[in-house]
Amino acid sequence: MLSETGAFDPVVFEALSEPGGKSFTYYHGQNVVEMGTCYATFSHRITNRWMKELRMPMSPLGDQRFEGDDFMKFVKSGDGPALPLQVMRYWRDKQKLENSLNADKPSQAALDEAAMPIQDWLRARKLGKIENFMLRSTTNIAYGFIDEVPTVQALRWNDMNLIFTGLLKQLKMPVEGWGEFWRRIAHDLDVRLNSRITAIDRSGARPTLTTEDGTTHSFDLIVCAIPLDEFTRMTNATELETSISQSVDWNGYTTTLLAAEGWFTDVHVEAFKDSVVPGAARGQLLSARHDGFEAELGGHLYLAGQLSGDYTSSELQELLRAGVEKRGANVTNVILQKMWKYFAQYRPEAISGGLLTDMRSIQGQNSTWYTGAIFSHEAVSHIVNFNADLVRNMHSRLQ
């Protein structure tokens, strides 16, 4: 996006050997398994357009069950009025709060509403069916328990595009994988792989970056796309940067590719209620996605998700095996495990104290701009849409 303005000549320093970060795809034979980013919704308007331009076909998510039954049946079993009425009420009150938060100086009442747990916000409006929906759309994909997640973050993710995508069963995945998508996007850009930044000096006229091999690079501007707490450890952090970084608690999400026998193959996804209701212990099996068959790897393949908690890699594997066995199957092979630093959850007192305004005001200070999960949301759609606005802001400020 910066390149397309014609005003910037950006360089991307990528610590890993492939572009994409949490969009990590595992390839084996004909199997394409998304270990991180997986589904695209109607909110992915920019990346969906890029997929079309790159001629990358999308495949729909197959049938999914929630606690052994149709997911929409579970959603409709929630308290309150009919689902269409709840969707309309949700949209109206969501829009009202977000408009208030976008003001130059939001009211304290709006900030306190934004800071309250989303479960309380929904129950105050008798939106029991939307609450059931969020057990799957929020907790089940590692965006926290609904009695803890601040309303502002839950509303940000559960926008109307996501809700209608889910209700209309239009979740899709790139056939060739997100990994291939980001490789194509990066192809014509200056993306330097295996280039971890170790120090950032912003004391001079131009910011200077030092990579792991000791090489230094100077630029007019820098964009921080990594967690802010990691950024502050490698630079002369400002008071505001430190304050924002200390206003969030990072959660953990672990995805594991495994082979199993005796498990489901008649639907694409199985999700489990007992691991996502408020008060459930972390480490339990949240859901599993059937991702093909490979005799060489042990049989039918599944991608399983767990909230990491304080567990080690081996402990999570044992909990995973127990979760699979509890549901009548047997793990034959653990192929790959990824433990992600995931979902920066805002502290309620920070939201009430003006965190959202601080995150807007910090943009451009010290020749630095900020993007990523803290400033938008963990999802690709939100980060990319946020970046579109960020680039417009940068271009406007430059002019």
N, C-alpha and C positions, 0 to 999 in steps of 0.2 A: 504493500500500500504506500509506503514511503517512496519507493522507487517510482511508482506510477504518477506521483505528483510532479516529477521532474525537478524537484527542488532539493532532493536528498540523494546521497550516494551511500546507502547503509551497508554496514558489515555486521554479520551475525557471528558471535562467538559461541559455539556449541560444545559443551563439555563432553557429550557422548560421541560415539562413532557414527551415529545416524541422526538425522533430524527427526523431530516429532515429540521428544520427551515422553510424556505420559500417553501419547498416541503410539503405543508400542505393539507391533504386530509380530506374532510368531508364525513362521512359515515352515511347513514340513510336508513334502509331497504336494498333494492337492488341497491340503488343509490350511486354512487361513484363520488364525485365532487372535482375536483382539484381547490383549492383556490389560489394556487401559481404556482409552476412548473406544466406544463401540457404536452407539446408535446416533443417527441424525434425526432431528425433529424438524418441524416447520420453522423453528427458530434458527436453524442453520442455513438461513437464506443465502449468505455469502458463500460458505463452503459448498452448499448444494449447487450454486451457480458454477463455482470453480470445477466441481465434479463433472458437470455437463460439458463445460468447455474443454476439459481434459479427456472427455469421452470415457469416463470411468462409471460403469453401470452400478446401480444400487440394488440390493435385494432386501425385501421386507423381512422384519422379524416375524418368525412363525408364531404359532399359538403359545400362550403362556398360561400357567396355572399359579394360583396363589393358595397355598395350604390345601392342595389337592382338588381345587375347584376353579371354575372360570373366574378370572380376576374381576371382571365387571359385575359379576354377581355379588362378589364381596364388597365392591365399592357401593353398590345400591343398597346393601344391607345396613349402611350407616344411618345414624339418627338424622332427624330433621326432614324438611320438605323434599319434594321430588328433585332429582338430580339436575334437570335443566334450570330450575329456580335457584338451586344452590350455586351453580356455575355463574349465573347472572349476578347474584348477590356478591359472590367472591370477586368477580371482575370489577364490579362497581366500587367496593370498599378497598380493593387492592389499588385501583387507579387513584382513588382519593388520597390514600396514604402516600403513594409514591409521588404524586404531584406536590404534596406538602413537603416531602423530604427534598425535592429538587429546588426548593426556594433558596435564595441566597442565605437566609437565616431561618431555618425551620423552627417551628414552635416547639416548646418543650413537650407539649402534649404529643405531638407527632413523633418526636424522638423517643419518648417513653413507650409509645405504642410500637414503634419499630423494634425496640429492645426486648419486648415481652416474648415468651416462647410462643411459637406458632400454634401449638395445641390450644393455649389459652385464647389466642386471637380467634381461632376457628370456632371454639365452643361458645364464645361470647356472641357469635353470629349464627349459632345452630347449624353449622356446616359439617355435620357428622360424616356425610358421604365424601366430602373433600378431604376430611381427616383420614378416612380409610384410604383414599387415593394416595395421600402423601406417605403412608407407611411404605408403599411400593416405590413411589416416585422420588422420595427423599431418603429415608433411612435405608431402604433396601439397596440403594446405590451409593451408600456411605457418606451421605450429606448430613449425618447426625440424627439423634432421636428427636422426635417432634416435641417432646416436653422440655427440650434444651435449646434447639436451634432458634435463633432470633427471627422474629417475623420478617424483618427486612430481607434476610437472606433466603428464607423459604419462599417468599413472594417473588423474589428476583428469579429464582430457578423455575418455580412453578408458574410460568407466565401462561397466557392463554394459548399460545402456540403449542406449548408442551401438553397442556390439558387436552386440546383438541387432537393433537397427534396421538395421545394415548387412547382417548375415547374412540377415535376412528381407526385405531390400530394401524397407524402409518409410520411406525418406527422403522428405519432402514439402515443398512450397513453397506459400505463399499465392498463390492465383490473382490476387488484386488487388495483390499486392506488399507487402513489409515496410514500405515507405514509407507506404502507405495505412493499414496496421495501426497504426503509431505516431501517425499523424495522428488516428485515431479515439480512441486511448488518451489523447492529449493534449487532446482537444477540450474536456472539462469541467474541466480542471485549469488552474492559473495558470502557464502556460508562456510565458515572454517570449523570443520569437525575436529574432535579431540583437542579442543582449545579452551581448557578451563581457565577462567579468570581467577587470580589469586590476590590481586591488590588493585585498588582504584584510588588515584590521587586527583582530587578536585581543587587543590590549593592554588594552582596556576591559572593562566589565561585559558587553557584548554584542558579538559579532563584527560588523564593518562591511565590506560589499562595495562596491567602486567599479566601475562599468561604464565602457565605452569612451567614453561621452558625458560622463563626469565626475559622473554621479549616484551618490549613496551610499544604501545600504540596510542597515538593522540588523535582526538576527535573534537568537533565543535560541540556535539551533544551526545549524551548516552541515554539509552532506554533500559531500565531495570526490568527484566522479565523473569527474575528469579524471586524466591521468597525474600521478603524485605529483611527478615532477621539474618539471613545469610549475607545479604548485601551490606548490612550495617557492620558486619564483622570484618569486611575487607576494605572499608573506607573510613574517612573522617566523617562519621555520621552526624547529621544535624539533630537538634533536639526533637524536631517534629518527626523525622524519620524514625528515631528511637521510640518515640511515643506511639506511633502507629504500629511499629513492629511488635511492641509489647501489649498491644490492644487485641491481639488475636491469639487463639490457641489452635495449633495445628493438630488435626486428627490423623489417624493412620488407617490405611486401607490395604488389604492384602488380597491379591488375586492369584489363584493357583490353577495351572493346567494339569489335569490328572486323567488317567484312564481308569475306568471302573466297569465291573460286570454286574448284571442284574439290576441296572438302574433304568430310568425312563428314557425312551426313544420316541415316544408318540407325540411329544410336544417339544418346543424349542427351549422354553425356560420354565423352571420350577422355582418358586419363591416361598419362603417359610415365615409364617406369622410370628411364631414364638421367639424368633431372633430379632424382630424389628419393633415390637411393641415397647413403649417406654418401660424402663426398668430391666430389660433383657440384658444378660451378660454379654460383654464383648467377646470376640473370638469365635462365636458360633457361626455356623453356616448360614449366610443370608439368602443366597440363591445359587442356582447352577444353570449353566447354558450348555445344551448339547451341541458340540462343535465338530461332529463327524466321526469317522472311524479310521483307525490306523493300527493294523495288526502288529506292525513293528514297534509301536509305542505302548501296546498293551490292550488294545480293543477300542471301545467307544470312548471318545474324548469329551471332557467337560471342563468348562471354565467356572470355577467357584469363587465366591467373594466372601470376605470376613472383615469385620472391624478389628483392627490389629490390637487395640488396647496396649497393655504393657507386655504382651507376650513376645517370646522370641520366635524366630523362624521355625525351629523344630517343634516348639510347643503348639504353634498354629497348625502345623501339619498333623499333629496328633489329634487336636480338636477337630480338624477337618475330617480325618478318618473316622472319628467317632460319630460325627454328624452324618456322614454318608452311610455308615453301618446302621445308625438309628433309623434310617429310611429304607432299610432292607437291601442295600447294595454293598459292594466290596471294592475298595481301591486296589487296583493292580499295579499302578505306577504313578508316582508323582514326577511330572516331567519338568515343570518350570514354576517357580514361585517369584512373584514381584511384590515387594513391600514398599508402598507408596507413601510419601509425605503428602497428606491429602486434606482437603477442605479446611481452609482457614476460617474458623468460627469466631465471629466478633464477640468480645465480652460485652454483656448487657450494659455495664456501667460506662464502658467506652462509647457505646452508641448514644446513650443518654447524655454523655458529656461532649458530644460534637464530633465523633470520629468521622462520620460521613463527610462533613464539611472540611475537615482536615485533609482527607484523602483527595478532595477536589483542589484545595488551595495549594497543596504541595507540588502539583504538576508544574514543571519548568524551573523549579528552584534549583540553584547550584548546577545549572546546565543539565538537569536530570529529569527524565520523564519515567512514569511508572505504569506497568501493566501486569497482567497475570491474575492468579486466583484471588489474591487479597482484594484487588481493586475492582474486579468484576464478579467472577464466579469460576468454579473449577471447570465448568463445561466449555468445550471448544466453541460452541455457538456464542456464548456470552463473551468470551475473551476476544474472539474475532470481531464481533459487533462493537465491543468496547474499543478495540484497536482502530476501527474505522472512524469513530468519533475522536479518538486520541490524535490520529494523523491529521484530521481536519483542524484540530486545535493547534497542533504543532505548526502546521503550514500557515495558519492564520497569524500565529504569534511571530513566525519568522518574517512574514511579509510586513 
